Amino acid sequence: MKKSSILAVLATMGLLQACDTTPAQERQIGCAGATVAGAVLGGAVGNQFGGGSGKDILTAGGAVAGGMAANNAAGC
């Protein structure tokens, strides 16, 4: 389920980038891509720690923190 969701998001992002866009739209797409990539990476790191429900909490927290960090790093 998780893999299919990730693939769907990536495919959607690829289709959006193929559209003719304005510079403002390109910036929004870039910000969204950075945020999603950061969230996926943060969730993967958070998933390596804890056990039981603690693992779920750390995965979610890692995803949120990763998405926020990537969003800030991209200047969004």
KAJOJO-V342307 format. One line per field, one symbol per residue. phi: phi as a letter, one per 40 degrees, with the letter a starting at -180 (. if undefined). burial: # if it has 9 or more other C-alpha atoms within 8 Angstrom, else .. A space follows every 10 residues. Layout:
BEGIN
phi->???
burial->???
END
This chain:
BEGIN
phi->.ccccccccc cccccccccc bcdccccccc cccccccccc ccccccccbg agcccccccc cccccccccc ccccgc
burial->.......... ..#...#... .....#..#. ########## #######... ....##.### ########## #.....
END
